[in-house]
Amino acid sequence: MAPTTMKAIKILDPGVAAIVPDVPLPALPCASHILIKVVAVALNPTDYKHIDDPVKQEE
């Protein structure tokens, strides 16, 4: 059975990030897409610097 939630790091405010343990998984856009379990990721120094200076996101 596929999971319904995932862990995520969310930027709450400039300079403030938190690990959120129960974020809903995004819906797959169509039946031909698949969900892949990520076990590990690499972090680029510019990635964590966005916590203090977030990139503007469209909403």
Secondary structure by P-SEA (a helix, b strand, c coil): ccccbbbbbbbccccbbbbbccccccccccccbbbbbbcbbbbcccccccccccccccc
